[in-house]
């Protein structure tokens, strides 16, 4: 993944976009963070979050015109959070160090004419940046229009407390000094212009033609300013506040914004920087953060017992707890894998990209990259269609290409795949007695491993209903190689398939497995592929199906069929005609999650797989009906009652829903036996099978250990054979047992065994990849 | 890497050489990295015993750390 592509993907994730409240706030108060602190009863933290952005928290906490509340997502489920009331509560009950910055003082001087909120904010911000600021106020009180609020709403003491911050910042305040053209006493505008390096004018909403300012005025006699910069016709003079927006109602927060933006311009002007560059984030914003409010209980605002006093602590906490704490996290909510790593795709993409780019040091995200099921559910729920499967698959391919893929992760799965590609299983034949095929049945490696008898019977049925010959192809579609990032092997696998398919005359391919179906569709555009389920739906079911009466089940769709509406519908029709009443899961069809097999996730991360499977099987008490062998076996492994639809089609009297799938060794055995059986029954050919080998006696407990450690009976056979042949074994004199090891390729297998009357008794087995040399020491 | 089990030392016999196995210095290697380690080995033919707790514990950790290098 190159840097550009990584950034593009990162930006696609909107989780870090501001919530509506912050975006609506002209100065972007972190209302969400402040409210979260109130909810936690931490009013000090709430106050400091509020004060981080707002220089006069007491004043704004009481009189803000709160545009945030109009855009609050709580409106969609009850009423908006009373954000301004919570701001006031943070100020009332929370204290702490007010924002104070002591930068080195600059010699540069700025005059602020008028002490309304815009002028006060400009003075505050500029003094915080170290400028020498002097305020010129014509009256004897600072504050301008904020003094017009009734004293209950905004007591003088609150104003005075807040404005003390200016004195702390050594702002010089000239009261009762009107700035005029110099003729009527007070300060002369011209003098100010010559003795100060920059001037901010916040004259309030009224016309200013009487001031004789020598500035360009608008047609209604207000100071004309440039958008964005607030610069007037004179380079060093800036203006804003209600002078600028006088035709609108007084908005304290807008005045504060004007002062802040003008101060930023003055700072840029004095530093000789561009006044307009990179100011897109100034003022109210549109945010792309998506917050799902579906299903959220509607709640009205918490009432205030004594309105004049605002919220009590308790009331404020209750109100704060209504906050939705707006987040997107749509994908994280539906995916155990994304939830497992505690963050969200924006961060994950960055981590994966860094993991891909580092040369020295540990690749900490390797396991994360390999734990994704590649099912693409994240994309289905993402407001911007970000697909983590693309990111993870791309990273895996890159790791393989650079030799950085941990060798142990996919080794077992790939060897299993290669077994299916090999002579023990692979096969491509016309129907017995036919020299051409109109279609070919491709059951896939896992169905053949799980339910080999159903494969034979399905093929039997297809031979009856498909006209002009239906051939048979056994093998693997290459999905494990694709998922492991081994593109070379994947394409070699596809090539091998193509060769055999062409040899059969290029017939229509009928797949039972939706992974094969998807891979062929996506990668072999010239190959006509159809699903077994749509074929059976159209051609009819086997006649001998025993009706077992109506029963209710729920369907789990495989993730690789999430977009295959035809297949999904066919399955439901087949189920219906088999007497199954379907109760749909909350998330099915295109919203279905992976069963835990996809992307070889279980080989990389059993812990995450555990969460994935458990979550899915707990979604309904009913028996699950599936049409992918791996979904069946994965759910059954966890004790979920589950049936493959072929279990219903070829139902036996025993309860197949409670049956666990075969173990690793049995899966290979099943494939080999299926092929040998079909060759014998249909084509009258005997297969030379390997001899019975050494008879191993394996208890169920040891069987479970082998399964967990992914050790095949064949591996045990090799160890014992090698030990008995070469004599390379260790005898434990205490237990009388033998310890032996053998390393066929890259894994050393150890077996502890004893020789019993009826065969070799296996007591333990384990493996390691590290090589150990003790010779010649 | 920690040392292997010494407790079993005296009870292990190399069946091929018919000698008692003893703790000794051996080499372990993976993905191009090599380290010395003390394990039970046959003093004659050098066959090394890797006990289960080592294979599935420390050795696995080192393997995984090297794989993520």
Interface residues (C-beta under 8 A of the other chain):
Chain A: X361 X362 X363 X364 X366 X367 X406 X407 X408 X409 X726 X727 X728 X729 X730 X731 X732 X733 X734 X738 X739 X741 X748 X750 X764 X766 X767 X768 X769 X770 X771 X772 X773 X774 X775 X776 X777
Chain B: X8 X11 X12 X13 X14 X15 X16 X21 X24 X25 X26 X27 X28 X29 X30 X31 X37 X39 X41 X42 X45 X46 X47 X48 X49 X50 X52 X55 X56 X59 X60 X62 X63 X64 X65 X67 X68 X69
